[in-house]
């Protein structure tokens, strides 16, 4: 299932030419609008891969560019677009949509064991959320000749928590590395049954371990754990997705003839129109 929706960005052909466009998302064709990122355009067209869109909720997009020092809203509005929910937990890097990972579930510990030992099925499984902590932001300072201290406080922090994941293949280990290696915030989406809305998290240390001491370590299964703190939304300046990154282009189309055989060109790659089969 898709973890992002592809938004075609369209702006007027003017002089000087527009190269960078801000992307805003709204809950209706008239807003309110939230600026979520930016993308590059070639001529009048570019692409934005929205991997922080809510599941099963229609949204609209508008585009803003700067000319002669002023921000101008392009006349084109795209929408409604609806990203179909996967029923899975999804971890995304807003700046690198190609690195998104979906995690499936096991209903019981017994089915988890069976799934872990099976060579088929999902490579990525969600194990659990850890408990929540809402940290205080306060200081107590002793006062002369007083039994009670001065209390200086501010709004309590959102929450700290953590998560555990299971992967089953060597390729999956590489995918987890790719997702976490940039070190910045991730966007976490989970089914409503968890009672946790979608949010941005800053992960801390990423721990990788084997399933247990009793399992031959030549098996590729890994248990992953990381703590996180909920943080503000990320403004997305994307590296691309699918074939809109050069590593994927090289792997999928070893020669120029392989690319042109699909009907695409390097311009399609540069604008993000090319999608790997």
Buried (B, 14 or more C-beta within 10 A) or exposed (E): EEBBBBBBBBBEEEEEEBEEBBBBBBBEEEEEBEBBBBBBBBEBBBBBBBBBBBBEEBBBBBBBBEBEEEEBEBEBBBBBBBBEBBEBBBBBBBBBBBBBBBBBBBEEEEEBEEBBEEEEEBBBBBBEBBEEEEEEEEEEEEEEEEEEEEEEEEEEEBBBBBBBBBBBBEEBBEBBEBBBEEEBBBBBBBBEEEEBEBBBBBBEEBEBEBBEEEEEEEEBBBBBBBBBBBBEBBEBEBBBBBBBBEEBBEEBBEEEEEBEEBEBBEEBBBBBBBBBE
